């Protein structure tokens, strides 16, 4: 009788197949082993996590078949695991994703958990915040968690992206605090002052887009390159992220932020206001 595979042997087998196939990583994992573990654990109906404690557990034939089929689909389609599983993780926080939104992977998430120190001198004074180019809404949700008293506006041009964001906002019970707004950057926003503005606009040049691995081509092109819309200017000026910190004396409108970004001689990585 053939011995049943274990969780650990299935993960190692999957990692070898992913490496041999030359798939690309970067949508929640950075290597074949972590991607394999994510796929195998989910195929077995388990939460993703450390494989070591259960590596020796035998797997029933149906489970092994499901795991191998999911890995084969990852290789065949070149879709990121996040799309195949409809989930993305930023630390311990899980978000729904599909091909209407870019897979979240921004380092701004870690900054949000630290409440944007040292840029935000007094977190208690953050009463309003803006997440421009919100995509799946994950950063807006982290903003709402970081500043429980703040009203958060989450803006995107894509109606499809906002539909995904709406699902995530509802999943986290934040519909009463996060306002989803369709707008080309600041175009549909009133002259409202924000204590904190974050933005992770499209940042890939058109030439670089042509050279991206197949996995990235499953993401919405406008979320990466911004070629069809006004985020091109913000991308060129901000190098992908602008953080405006709160102070007791001032707030900043979206329009003023955009003007400052457009006139800055250097990329506006962060600025205390």
Secondary structure, DSSP 8 states (H G I E B T S, - for coil): -----BHHHHHHHHHHHHHHHT----SS-SSHHHHHHHHHHHHTT--SS-SGGGTT-B--HHHHHHHHHHHHHHHHH---HHHHHT-EEETTEEE---TTS-----THHHHHHTTTTTT-S-GGG--EEEEES-TTSHHHHHHHHH-TT-EEEEEES-HHHHHHHHHHHHHTT-TTTEEEEE-STTTT--S-EESEEEE------HHHHHHS-GGGGGS-HHHHT-TTSTHHHHHHHHTT-EEEE--SS--EEHHHHHHHHHH-SS---EEE-
